[in-house]
């Protein structure tokens, strides 16, 4: 589980949760892991959308390794 909304403080500074770059880095560092990206589009300080992350991980060839659930979606493992 990765908090991947790229949340930022309204007063500035860098992200306080993972960006798309961070998600891709984790996937490459631990290729056997199944990543679940959460904390996206939940509050207004999350600037990374689900659609943007889906596009990015697909472009990087990592889409099969990353689950990006919709609000209310239940994942069963």
PyMOL Python script that loads the backbone (N, CA, C, O; Angstrom):
from pymol import cmd

cmd.read_pdbstr("""\
ATOM      1  N   UNK A   1       0.849  -1.165   0.000  1.00  0.00           N
ATOM      2  CA  UNK A   1       0.000   0.000   0.000  1.00  0.00           C
ATOM      3  C   UNK A   1       0.897   1.231   0.000  1.00  0.00           C
ATOM      4  O   UNK A   1       1.774   1.384   0.850  1.00  0.00           O
ATOM      5  N   UNK A   2       0.658   2.094  -0.962  1.00  0.00           N
ATOM      6  CA  UNK A   2       1.402   3.349  -1.031  1.00  0.00           C
ATOM      7  C   UNK A   2       0.433   4.516  -1.017  1.00  0.00           C
ATOM      8  O   UNK A   2      -0.518   4.546  -1.799  1.00  0.00           O
ATOM      9  N   UNK A   3       0.663   5.465  -0.146  1.00  0.00           N
ATOM     10  CA  UNK A   3      -0.080   6.718  -0.200  1.00  0.00           C
ATOM     11  C   UNK A   3       0.487   7.510  -1.368  1.00  0.00           C
ATOM     12  O   UNK A   3       1.572   8.086  -1.280  1.00  0.00           O
ATOM     13  N   UNK A   4      -0.264   7.528  -2.458  1.00  0.00           N
ATOM     14  CA  UNK A   4       0.306   7.990  -3.715  1.00  0.00           C
ATOM     15  C   UNK A   4      -0.406   9.189  -4.320  1.00  0.00           C
ATOM     16  O   UNK A   4      -0.394   9.338  -5.542  1.00  0.00           O
ATOM     17  N   UNK A   5      -1.007  10.024  -3.544  1.00  0.00           N
ATOM     18  CA  UNK A   5      -1.723  11.163  -4.110  1.00  0.00           C
ATOM     19  C   UNK A   5      -0.873  12.378  -4.386  1.00  0.00           C
ATOM     20  O   UNK A   5      -1.373  13.390  -4.875  1.00  0.00           O
ATOM     21  N   UNK A   6       0.419  12.292  -4.075  1.00  0.00           N
ATOM     22  CA  UNK A   6       1.338  13.438  -4.209  1.00  0.00           C
ATOM     23  C   UNK A   6       0.774  14.667  -3.487  1.00  0.00           C
ATOM     24  O   UNK A   6       0.771  15.780  -4.012  1.00  0.00           O
ATOM     25  N   UNK A   7       0.299  14.419  -2.267  1.00  0.00           N
ATOM     26  CA  UNK A   7      -0.261  15.510  -1.466  1.00  0.00           C
ATOM     27  C   UNK A   7       0.813  16.535  -1.145  1.00  0.00           C
ATOM     28  O   UNK A   7       1.972  16.194  -0.909  1.00  0.00           O
ATOM     29  N   UNK A   8       0.414  17.776  -1.143  1.00  0.00           N
ATOM     30  CA  UNK A   8       1.332  18.869  -0.832  1.00  0.00           C
ATOM     31  C   UNK A   8       0.667  19.809   0.166  1.00  0.00           C
ATOM     32  O   UNK A   8      -0.559  19.872   0.262  1.00  0.00           O
ATOM     33  N   UNK A   9       1.483  20.525   0.893  1.00  0.00           N
ATOM     34  CA  UNK A   9       0.961  21.563   1.776  1.00  0.00           C
ATOM     35  C   UNK A   9       0.542  22.761   0.936  1.00  0.00           C
ATOM     36  O   UNK A   9       1.201  23.083  -0.053  1.00  0.00           O
ATOM     37  N   UNK A  10      -0.525  23.412   1.310  1.00  0.00           N
ATOM     38  CA  UNK A  10      -0.967  24.587   0.565  1.00  0.00           C
ATOM     39  C   UNK A  10       0.028  25.731   0.675  1.00  0.00           C
ATOM     40  O   UNK A  10       0.010  26.648  -0.147  1.00  0.00           O
ATOM     41  N   UNK A  11       0.892  25.689   1.678  1.00  0.00           N
ATOM     42  CA  UNK A  11       1.886  26.745   1.864  1.00  0.00           C
ATOM     43  C   UNK A  11       3.154  26.512   1.055  1.00  0.00           C
ATOM     44  O   UNK A  11       4.078  27.324   1.098  1.00  0.00           O
ATOM     45  N   UNK A  12       3.202  25.409   0.319  1.00  0.00           N
ATOM     46  CA  UNK A  12       4.361  25.145  -0.518  1.00  0.00           C
ATOM     47  C   UNK A  12       5.200  23.993  -0.008  1.00  0.00           C
ATOM     48  O   UNK A  12       4.848  23.328   0.967  1.00  0.00           O
ATOM     49  N   UNK A  13       6.304  23.771  -0.674  1.00  0.00           N
ATOM     50  CA  UNK A  13       7.178  22.664  -0.329  1.00  0.00           C
ATOM     51  C   UNK A  13       6.923  21.468  -1.225  1.00  0.00           C
ATOM     52  O   UNK A  13       6.033  21.501  -2.075  1.00  0.00           O
ATOM     53  N   UNK A  14       7.686  20.434  -1.040  1.00  0.00           N
ATOM     54  CA  UNK A  14       7.559  19.231  -1.853  1.00  0.00           C
ATOM     55  C   UNK A  14       6.422  18.347  -1.390  1.00  0.00           C
ATOM     56  O   UNK A  14       5.789  18.609  -0.367  1.00  0.00           O
ATOM     57  N   UNK A  15       6.168  17.296  -2.155  1.00  0.00           N
ATOM     58  CA  UNK A  15       5.091  16.365  -1.808  1.00  0.00           C
ATOM     59  C   UNK A  15       5.345  15.683  -0.463  1.00  0.00           C
ATOM     60  O   UNK A  15       6.486  15.408  -0.091  1.00  0.00           O
ATOM     61  N   UNK A  16       4.246  15.418   0.257  1.00  0.00           N
ATOM     62  CA  UNK A  16       4.341  14.710   1.527  1.00  0.00           C
ATOM     63  C   UNK A  16       3.867  13.260   1.398  1.00  0.00           C
ATOM     64  O   UNK A  16       3.996  12.475   2.338  1.00  0.00           O
ATOM     65  N   UNK A  17       3.319  12.908   0.232  1.00  0.00           N
ATOM     66  CA  UNK A  17       3.033  11.508  -0.093  1.00  0.00           C
ATOM     67  C   UNK A  17       3.629  11.223  -1.466  1.00  0.00           C
ATOM     68  O   UNK A  17       4.104  12.137  -2.141  1.00  0.00           O
ATOM     69  N   UNK A  18       3.607   9.988  -1.871  1.00  0.00           N
ATOM     70  CA  UNK A  18       4.338   9.562  -3.060  1.00  0.00           C
ATOM     71  C   UNK A  18       3.786  10.133  -4.363  1.00  0.00           C
ATOM     72  O   UNK A  18       2.578  10.287  -4.545  1.00  0.00           O
ATOM     73  N   UNK A  19       4.711  10.436  -5.250  1.00  0.00           N
ATOM     74  CA  UNK A  19       4.398  10.913  -6.595  1.00  0.00           C
ATOM     75  C   UNK A  19       4.404   9.725  -7.561  1.00  0.00           C
ATOM     76  O   UNK A  19       4.708   8.600  -7.164  1.00  0.00           O
ATOM     77  N   UNK A  20       4.075   9.974  -8.805  1.00  0.00           N
ATOM     78  CA  UNK A  20       4.148   8.925  -9.827  1.00  0.00           C
ATOM     79  C   UNK A  20       5.587   8.419  -9.961  1.00  0.00           C
ATOM     80  O   UNK A  20       5.806   7.221 -10.141  1.00  0.00           O
ATOM     81  N   UNK A  21       6.564   9.319  -9.876  1.00  0.00           N
ATOM     82  CA  UNK A  21       7.968   8.903  -9.916  1.00  0.00           C
ATOM     83  C   UNK A  21       8.275   7.938  -8.777  1.00  0.00           C
ATOM     84  O   UNK A  21       8.940   6.922  -8.977  1.00  0.00           O
ATOM     85  N   UNK A  22       7.787   8.262  -7.587  1.00  0.00           N
ATOM     86  CA  UNK A  22       8.029   7.413  -6.415  1.00  0.00           C
ATOM     87  C   UNK A  22       7.405   6.024  -6.598  1.00  0.00           C
ATOM     88  O   UNK A  22       8.033   5.011  -6.289  1.00  0.00           O
ATOM     89  N   UNK A  23       6.174   5.985  -7.099  1.00  0.00           N
ATOM     90  CA  UNK A  23       5.499   4.704  -7.327  1.00  0.00           C
ATOM     91  C   UNK A  23       6.301   3.858  -8.308  1.00  0.00           C
ATOM     92  O   UNK A  23       6.509   2.668  -8.070  1.00  0.00           O
ATOM     93  N   UNK A  24       6.749   4.450  -9.395  1.00  0.00           N
ATOM     94  CA  UNK A  24       7.553   3.711 -10.376  1.00  0.00           C
ATOM     95  C   UNK A  24       8.862   3.235  -9.763  1.00  0.00           C
ATOM     96  O   UNK A  24       9.312   2.124 -10.044  1.00  0.00           O
ATOM     97  N   UNK A  25       9.472   4.064  -8.931  1.00  0.00           N
ATOM     98  CA  UNK A  25      10.726   3.686  -8.269  1.00  0.00           C
ATOM     99  C   UNK A  25      10.513   2.464  -7.365  1.00  0.00           C
ATOM    100  O   UNK A  25      11.320   1.535  -7.378  1.00  0.00           O
ATOM    101  N   UNK A  26       9.440   2.465  -6.588  1.00  0.00           N
ATOM    102  CA  UNK A  26       9.141   1.320  -5.720  1.00  0.00           C
ATOM    103  C   UNK A  26       8.936   0.063  -6.559  1.00  0.00           C
ATOM    104  O   UNK A  26       9.455  -1.001  -6.220  1.00  0.00           O
ATOM    105  N   UNK A  27       8.194   0.178  -7.637  1.00  0.00           N
ATOM    106  CA  UNK A  27       7.945  -0.985  -8.501  1.00  0.00           C
ATOM    107  C   UNK A  27       9.239  -1.563  -9.060  1.00  0.00           C
ATOM    108  O   UNK A  27       9.401  -2.781  -9.137  1.00  0.00           O
ATOM    109  N   UNK A  28      10.137  -0.704  -9.440  1.00  0.00           N
ATOM    110  CA  UNK A  28      11.416  -1.186  -9.987  1.00  0.00           C
ATOM    111  C   UNK A  28      12.324  -1.741  -8.883  1.00  0.00           C
ATOM    112  O   UNK A  28      13.082  -2.682  -9.115  1.00  0.00           O
ATOM    113  N   UNK A  29      12.246  -1.166  -7.706  1.00  0.00           N
ATOM    114  CA  UNK A  29      13.077  -1.626  -6.592  1.00  0.00           C
ATOM    115  C   UNK A  29      12.611  -2.976  -6.060  1.00  0.00           C
ATOM    116  O   UNK A  29      13.418  -3.771  -5.579  1.00  0.00           O
ATOM    117  N   UNK A  30      11.301  -3.235  -6.146  1.00  0.00           N
ATOM    118  CA  UNK A  30      10.731  -4.480  -5.628  1.00  0.00           C
ATOM    119  C   UNK A  30       9.804  -5.052  -6.711  1.00  0.00           C
ATOM    120  O   UNK A  30       8.582  -4.987  -6.577  1.00  0.00           O
ATOM    121  N   UNK A  31      10.381  -5.607  -7.777  1.00  0.00           N
ATOM    122  CA  UNK A  31       9.569  -6.041  -8.914  1.00  0.00           C
ATOM    123  C   UNK A  31       8.595  -7.169  -8.604  1.00  0.00           C
ATOM    124  O   UNK A  31       7.645  -7.381  -9.358  1.00  0.00           O
ATOM    125  N   UNK A  32       8.807  -7.891  -7.523  1.00  0.00           N
ATOM    126  CA  UNK A  32       7.888  -8.976  -7.171  1.00  0.00           C
ATOM    127  C   UNK A  32       6.682  -8.475  -6.362  1.00  0.00           C
ATOM    128  O   UNK A  32       5.765  -9.248  -6.083  1.00  0.00           O
ATOM    129  N   UNK A  33       6.677  -7.209  -5.991  1.00  0.00           N
ATOM    130  CA  UNK A  33       5.596  -6.648  -5.179  1.00  0.00           C
ATOM    131  C   UNK A  33       4.394  -6.272  -6.034  1.00  0.00           C
ATOM    132  O   UNK A  33       4.532  -5.845  -7.180  1.00  0.00           O
ATOM    133  N   UNK A  34       3.219  -6.440  -5.451  1.00  0.00           N
ATOM    134  CA  UNK A  34       1.997  -5.897  -6.017  1.00  0.00           C
ATOM    135  C   UNK A  34       1.700  -4.625  -5.236  1.00  0.00           C
ATOM    136  O   UNK A  34       1.499  -4.667  -4.022  1.00  0.00           O
ATOM    137  N   UNK A  35       1.673  -3.518  -5.921  1.00  0.00           N
ATOM    138  CA  UNK A  35       1.509  -2.212  -5.297  1.00  0.00           C
ATOM    139  C   UNK A  35       0.041  -1.788  -5.381  1.00  0.00           C
ATOM    140  O   UNK A  35      -0.586  -1.890  -6.436  1.00  0.00           O
ATOM    141  N   UNK A  36      -0.490  -1.318  -4.269  1.00  0.00           N
ATOM    142  CA  UNK A  36      -1.832  -0.747  -4.242  1.00  0.00           C
ATOM    143  C   UNK A  36      -1.675   0.736  -3.930  1.00  0.00           C
ATOM    144  O   UNK A  36      -1.248   1.106  -2.836  1.00  0.00           O
ATOM    145  N   UNK A  37      -2.020   1.572  -4.887  1.00  0.00           N
ATOM    146  CA  UNK A  37      -1.896   3.017  -4.729  1.00  0.00           C
ATOM    147  C   UNK A  37      -3.194   3.572  -4.156  1.00  0.00           C
ATOM    148  O   UNK A  37      -4.258   3.448  -4.763  1.00  0.00           O
ATOM    149  N   UNK A  38      -3.092   4.181  -2.987  1.00  0.00           N
ATOM    150  CA  UNK A  38      -4.263   4.716  -2.289  1.00  0.00           C
ATOM    151  C   UNK A  38      -4.037   6.183  -1.954  1.00  0.00           C
ATOM    152  O   UNK A  38      -2.998   6.756  -2.280  1.00  0.00           O
ATOM    153  N   UNK A  39      -5.033   6.786  -1.292  1.00  0.00           N
ATOM    154  CA  UNK A  39      -4.975   8.185  -0.846  1.00  0.00           C
ATOM    155  C   UNK A  39      -4.894   9.115  -2.043  1.00  0.00           C
ATOM    156  O   UNK A  39      -4.125  10.076  -2.062  1.00  0.00           O
ATOM    157  N   UNK A  40      -5.713   8.801  -3.046  1.00  0.00           N
ATOM    158  CA  UNK A  40      -5.722   9.618  -4.254  1.00  0.00           C
ATOM    159  C   UNK A  40      -7.098  10.246  -4.419  1.00  0.00           C
ATOM    160  O   UNK A  40      -8.124   9.591  -4.233  1.00  0.00           O
ATOM    161  N   UNK A  41      -7.101  11.523  -4.769  1.00  0.00           N
ATOM    162  CA  UNK A  41      -8.336  12.261  -5.008  1.00  0.00           C
ATOM    163  C   UNK A  41      -9.243  12.264  -3.777  1.00  0.00           C
ATOM    164  O   UNK A  41     -10.458  12.424  -3.893  1.00  0.00           O
ATOM    165  N   UNK A  42      -8.640  12.085  -2.594  1.00  0.00           N
ATOM    166  CA  UNK A  42      -9.450  12.024  -1.383  1.00  0.00           C
ATOM    167  C   UNK A  42      -9.621  13.390  -0.726  1.00  0.00           C
ATOM    168  O   UNK A  42     -10.654  13.679  -0.122  1.00  0.00           O
ATOM    169  N   UNK A  43      -8.617  14.203  -0.852  1.00  0.00           N
ATOM    170  CA  UNK A  43      -8.686  15.556  -0.309  1.00  0.00           C
ATOM    171  C   UNK A  43      -8.060  16.503  -1.318  1.00  0.00           C
ATOM    172  O   UNK A  43      -7.325  16.075  -2.208  1.00  0.00           O
ATOM    173  N   UNK A  44      -8.347  17.779  -1.182  1.00  0.00           N
ATOM    174  CA  UNK A  44      -7.931  18.727  -2.211  1.00  0.00           C
ATOM    175  C   UNK A  44      -6.431  18.949  -2.311  1.00  0.00           C
ATOM    176  O   UNK A  44      -5.979  19.593  -3.257  1.00  0.00           O
ATOM    177  N   UNK A  45      -5.645  18.442  -1.374  1.00  0.00           N
ATOM    178  CA  UNK A  45      -4.193  18.655  -1.482  1.00  0.00           C
ATOM    179  C   UNK A  45      -3.500  17.517  -2.227  1.00  0.00           C
ATOM    180  O   UNK A  45      -2.276  17.519  -2.351  1.00  0.00           O
ATOM    181  N   UNK A  46      -4.264  16.549  -2.723  1.00  0.00           N
ATOM    182  CA  UNK A  46      -3.697  15.460  -3.530  1.00  0.00           C
ATOM    183  C   UNK A  46      -3.743  15.879  -4.995  1.00  0.00           C
ATOM    184  O   UNK A  46      -4.822  15.997  -5.577  1.00  0.00           O
ATOM    185  N   UNK A  47      -2.589  16.099  -5.584  1.00  0.00           N
ATOM    186  CA  UNK A  47      -2.540  16.635  -6.944  1.00  0.00           C
ATOM    187  C   UNK A  47      -2.365  15.557  -8.015  1.00  0.00           C
ATOM    188  O   UNK A  47      -2.492  15.848  -9.204  1.00  0.00           O
ATOM    189  N   UNK A  48      -2.076  14.313  -7.611  1.00  0.00           N
ATOM    190  CA  UNK A  48      -1.913  13.220  -8.564  1.00  0.00           C
ATOM    191  C   UNK A  48      -3.244  12.473  -8.686  1.00  0.00           C
ATOM    192  O   UNK A  48      -3.738  11.912  -7.708  1.00  0.00           O
ATOM    193  N   UNK A  49      -3.811  12.471  -9.874  1.00  0.00           N
ATOM    194  CA  UNK A  49      -5.092  11.797 -10.088  1.00  0.00           C
ATOM    195  C   UNK A  49      -4.876  10.317 -10.403  1.00  0.00           C
ATOM    196  O   UNK A  49      -3.783   9.903 -10.790  1.00  0.00           O
ATOM    197  N   UNK A  50      -5.919   9.545 -10.234  1.00  0.00           N
ATOM    198  CA  UNK A  50      -5.860   8.128 -10.607  1.00  0.00           C
ATOM    199  C   UNK A  50      -5.555   7.981 -12.097  1.00  0.00           C
ATOM    200  O   UNK A  50      -4.735   7.155 -12.497  1.00  0.00           O
ATOM    201  N   UNK A  51      -6.221   8.787 -12.899  1.00  0.00           N
ATOM    202  CA  UNK A  51      -6.011   8.701 -14.353  1.00  0.00           C
ATOM    203  C   UNK A  51      -4.560   8.988 -14.719  1.00  0.00           C
ATOM    204  O   UNK A  51      -3.981   8.299 -15.559  1.00  0.00           O
ATOM    205  N   UNK A  52      -3.975   9.998 -14.094  1.00  0.00           N
ATOM    206  CA  UNK A  52      -2.581  10.338 -14.391  1.00  0.00           C
ATOM    207  C   UNK A  52      -1.641   9.218 -13.968  1.00  0.00           C
ATOM    208  O   UNK A  52      -0.696   8.896 -14.688  1.00  0.00           O
ATOM    209  N   UNK A  53      -1.893   8.619 -12.802  1.00  0.00           N
ATOM    210  CA  UNK A  53      -1.031   7.524 -12.361  1.00  0.00           C
ATOM    211  C   UNK A  53      -1.206   6.303 -13.254  1.00  0.00           C
ATOM    212  O   UNK A  53      -0.226   5.638 -13.589  1.00  0.00           O
ATOM    213  N   UNK A  54      -2.437   6.001 -13.643  1.00  0.00           N
ATOM    214  CA  UNK A  54      -2.665   4.874 -14.569  1.00  0.00           C
ATOM    215  C   UNK A  54      -1.901   5.075 -15.877  1.00  0.00           C
ATOM    216  O   UNK A  54      -1.263   4.152 -16.384  1.00  0.00           O
ATOM    217  N   UNK A  55      -1.974   6.279 -16.407  1.00  0.00           N
ATOM    218  CA  UNK A  55      -1.260   6.596 -17.648  1.00  0.00           C
ATOM    219  C   UNK A  55       0.241   6.424 -17.465  1.00  0.00           C
ATOM    220  O   UNK A  55       0.909   5.847 -18.323  1.00  0.00           O
ATOM    221  N   UNK A  56       0.769   6.914 -16.368  1.00  0.00           N
ATOM    222  CA  UNK A  56       2.215   6.846 -16.126  1.00  0.00           C
ATOM    223  C   UNK A  56       2.709   5.413 -15.965  1.00  0.00           C
ATOM    224  O   UNK A  56       3.699   5.027 -16.586  1.00  0.00           O
ATOM    225  N   UNK A  57       2.018   4.609 -15.123  1.00  0.00           N
ATOM    226  CA  UNK A  57       2.509   3.247 -14.914  1.00  0.00           C
ATOM    227  C   UNK A  57       2.361   2.419 -16.185  1.00  0.00           C
ATOM    228  O   UNK A  57       3.162   1.517 -16.427  1.00  0.00           O
ATOM    229  N   UNK A  58       1.356   2.709 -16.994  1.00  0.00           N
ATOM    230  CA  UNK A  58       1.221   2.017 -18.284  1.00  0.00           C
ATOM    231  C   UNK A  58       2.385   2.377 -19.204  1.00  0.00           C
ATOM    232  O   UNK A  58       2.959   1.503 -19.854  1.00  0.00           O
ATOM    233  N   UNK A  59       2.727   3.644 -19.259  1.00  0.00           N
ATOM    234  CA  UNK A  59       3.832   4.098 -20.100  1.00  0.00           C
ATOM    235  C   UNK A  59       5.164   3.497 -19.665  1.00  0.00           C
ATOM    236  O   UNK A  59       6.052   3.278 -20.489  1.00  0.00           O
ATOM    237  N   UNK A  60       5.297   3.232 -18.370  1.00  0.00           N
ATOM    238  CA  UNK A  60       6.529   2.657 -17.828  1.00  0.00           C
ATOM    239  C   UNK A  60       6.526   1.130 -17.867  1.00  0.00           C
ATOM    240  O   UNK A  60       7.499   0.502 -17.449  1.00  0.00           O
ATOM    241  N   UNK A  61       5.442   0.523 -18.365  1.00  0.00           N
ATOM    242  CA  UNK A  61       5.353  -0.933 -18.417  1.00  0.00           C
ATOM    243  C   UNK A  61       5.112  -1.569 -17.057  1.00  0.00           C
ATOM    244  O   UNK A  61       5.467  -2.729 -16.847  1.00  0.00           O
ATOM    245  N   UNK A  62       4.516  -0.829 -16.135  1.00  0.00           N
ATOM    246  CA  UNK A  62       4.324  -1.302 -14.765  1.00  0.00           C
ATOM    247  C   UNK A  62       2.856  -1.506 -14.403  1.00  0.00           C
ATOM    248  O   UNK A  62       2.543  -1.782 -13.245  1.00  0.00           O
ATOM    249  N   UNK A  63       1.960  -1.377 -15.364  1.00  0.00           N
ATOM    250  CA  UNK A  63       0.521  -1.401 -15.071  1.00  0.00           C
ATOM    251  C   UNK A  63       0.076  -2.695 -14.410  1.00  0.00           C
ATOM    252  O   UNK A  63      -0.836  -2.674 -13.584  1.00  0.00           O
ATOM    253  N   UNK A  64       0.688  -3.811 -14.746  1.00  0.00           N
ATOM    254  CA  UNK A  64       0.274  -5.088 -14.155  1.00  0.00           C
ATOM    255  C   UNK A  64       0.704  -5.211 -12.697  1.00  0.00           C
ATOM    256  O   UNK A  64       0.222  -6.084 -11.975  1.00  0.00           O
ATOM    257  N   UNK A  65       1.604  -4.345 -12.270  1.00  0.00           N
ATOM    258  CA  UNK A  65       2.127  -4.402 -10.907  1.00  0.00           C
ATOM    259  C   UNK A  65       1.417  -3.429  -9.963  1.00  0.00           C
ATOM    260  O   UNK A  65       1.602  -3.493  -8.748  1.00  0.00           O
ATOM    261  N   UNK A  66       0.609  -2.533 -10.520  1.00  0.00           N
ATOM    262  CA  UNK A  66       0.014  -1.470  -9.705  1.00  0.00           C
ATOM    263  C   UNK A  66      -1.509  -1.514  -9.790  1.00  0.00           C
ATOM    264  O   UNK A  66      -2.085  -1.435 -10.875  1.00  0.00           O
ATOM    265  N   UNK A  67      -2.145  -1.640  -8.641  1.00  0.00           N
ATOM    266  CA  UNK A  67      -3.599  -1.537  -8.548  1.00  0.00           C
ATOM    267  C   UNK A  67      -3.942  -0.145  -8.054  1.00  0.00           C
ATOM    268  O   UNK A  67      -3.324   0.361  -7.116  1.00  0.00           O
ATOM    269  N   UNK A  68      -4.933   0.475  -8.690  1.00  0.00           N
ATOM    270  CA  UNK A  68      -5.354   1.821  -8.323  1.00  0.00           C
ATOM    271  C   UNK A  68      -6.867   1.767  -8.132  1.00  0.00           C
ATOM    272  O   UNK A  68      -7.621   2.044  -9.065  1.00  0.00           O
ATOM    273  N   UNK A  69      -7.312   1.414  -6.936  1.00  0.00           N
ATOM    274  CA  UNK A  69      -8.752   1.240  -6.717  1.00  0.00           C
ATOM    275  C   UNK A  69      -9.522   2.556  -6.762  1.00  0.00           C
ATOM    276  O   UNK A  69      -9.018   3.613  -6.381  1.00  0.00           O
ATOM    277  N   UNK A  70     -10.757   2.456  -7.241  1.00  0.00           N
ATOM    278  CA  UNK A  70     -11.666   3.594  -7.218  1.00  0.00           C
ATOM    279  C   UNK A  70     -12.250   3.736  -5.817  1.00  0.00           C
ATOM    280  O   UNK A  70     -12.173   2.808  -5.012  1.00  0.00           O
ATOM    281  N   UNK A  71     -12.830   4.889  -5.525  1.00  0.00           N
ATOM    282  CA  UNK A  71     -13.483   5.092  -4.231  1.00  0.00           C
ATOM    283  C   UNK A  71     -14.513   3.991  -4.005  1.00  0.00           C
ATOM    284  O   UNK A  71     -15.337   3.715  -4.877  1.00  0.00           O
ATOM    285  N   UNK A  72     -14.466   3.376  -2.853  1.00  0.00           N
ATOM    286  CA  UNK A  72     -15.422   2.331  -2.495  1.00  0.00           C
ATOM    287  C   UNK A  72     -15.132   0.963  -3.061  1.00  0.00           C
ATOM    288  O   UNK A  72     -15.805  -0.004  -2.705  1.00  0.00           O
ATOM    289  N   UNK A  73     -14.146   0.854  -3.937  1.00  0.00           N
ATOM    290  CA  UNK A  73     -13.801  -0.438  -4.529  1.00  0.00           C
ATOM    291  C   UNK A  73     -13.165  -1.329  -3.469  1.00  0.00           C
ATOM    292  O   UNK A  73     -12.349  -0.872  -2.669  1.00  0.00           O
ATOM    293  N   UNK A  74     -13.544  -2.601  -3.470  1.00  0.00           N
ATOM    294  CA  UNK A  74     -12.993  -3.570  -2.536  1.00  0.00           C
ATOM    295  C   UNK A  74     -12.066  -4.506  -3.300  1.00  0.00           C
ATOM    296  O   UNK A  74     -12.453  -5.096  -4.309  1.00  0.00           O
ATOM    297  N   UNK A  75     -10.848  -4.632  -2.811  1.00  0.00           N
ATOM    298  CA  UNK A  75      -9.876  -5.548  -3.409  1.00  0.00           C
ATOM    299  C   UNK A  75      -9.788  -6.789  -2.538  1.00  0.00           C
ATOM    300  O   UNK A  75      -9.748  -6.699  -1.311  1.00  0.00           O
ATOM    301  N   UNK A  76      -9.760  -7.933  -3.174  1.00  0.00           N
ATOM    302  CA  UNK A  76      -9.643  -9.192  -2.449  1.00  0.00           C
ATOM    303  C   UNK A  76      -8.374  -9.896  -2.906  1.00  0.00           C
ATOM    304  O   UNK A  76      -8.132 -10.040  -4.104  1.00  0.00           O
ATOM    305  N   UNK A  77      -7.575 -10.328  -1.955  1.00  0.00           N
ATOM    306  CA  UNK A  77      -6.313 -10.983  -2.279  1.00  0.00           C
ATOM    307  C   UNK A  77      -6.349 -12.435  -1.812  1.00  0.00           C
ATOM    308  O   UNK A  77      -5.374 -13.166  -1.993  1.00  0.00           O
TER     309      UNK A  77
END
""", "prot")
cmd.dss("prot")
cmd.show_as("cartoon", "prot")
cmd.util.cbc("prot")
cmd.orient("prot")
